[in-house]
Amino acid sequence: DADVTQTPRNRITKTGKRIMLECSQTKGHDRMYWYRQDPGLGLRLIYYSFDVKDINKGEISDGYSVSRQAQAKFSLSLESAIPNQTALYFCATSKKSVNQPQHFGDGTRLSIL
Amino acid sequence: GENVEQHPSTLSVQEGDSAVIKCTYSDSASNYFPWYKQELGKRPQLIIDIRSNVGEKKDQRIAVTLNKTAKHFSLHITETQPEDSAVYFCAASRDSGGSNYKLTFGKGTLLTVNP
């Protein structure tokens, strides 16, 4: 089945380290998104991309960067990780058409010590 | 930008009862309202969505209603079962056909169905 795959699933690292979270999809969708989930805060949008050359900041982009290497790949980087970036990170995809649902990956649980 | 408020944050019901979760949104141009279910340790999954040209949509035991005038929409689950226990998220978005499409999520409702 077509899916959204995130790697790694879990990561523990130290403050100041550079971290990359990767997302790949076989759904053939044009749009890709990165969200952060914290308890009681829901899902908050970090970055989104409508195609390889179209990348946009979401509501909480500070401290993060992204790269859309191909239509199927969208990576999230933390250049210098800090403890308050400890969270569950989700990648999602959607079709390009109007009002399409988003499909999520299994998430990456990131802990920064 | 869009702001979505979701209530209640927790909801406990007995098996067989109905559950209702309500959301309000601030952007009158929002025209797409999906609901996601997230079981413990799993990814959010779409369970139902509604577009602004309809007032109600049903799918077996779940239904969503939309009141555009009041800017609120609700999820209704009837005959609840233990497997309905999860966190439910509402969301809203607008799509002008350009680059504005993005979902704003509510903070979630933890639904517990007691056997």
Interface residues (C-beta under 8 A of the other chain):
Chain A: R31 Y33 G40 L41 G42 L43 R44 L45 Y48 F50 D54 N56 G58 E59 F90 S94 V98 N99 P101 Q102 H103 F104 G105 D106 G107
Chain B: G1 Q6 S9 N31 Y32 P34 K42 R43 P44 Q45 L46 D49 R51 F89 S93 D95 G97 S99 Y101 K102 L103 T104 F105 G106 K107 G108
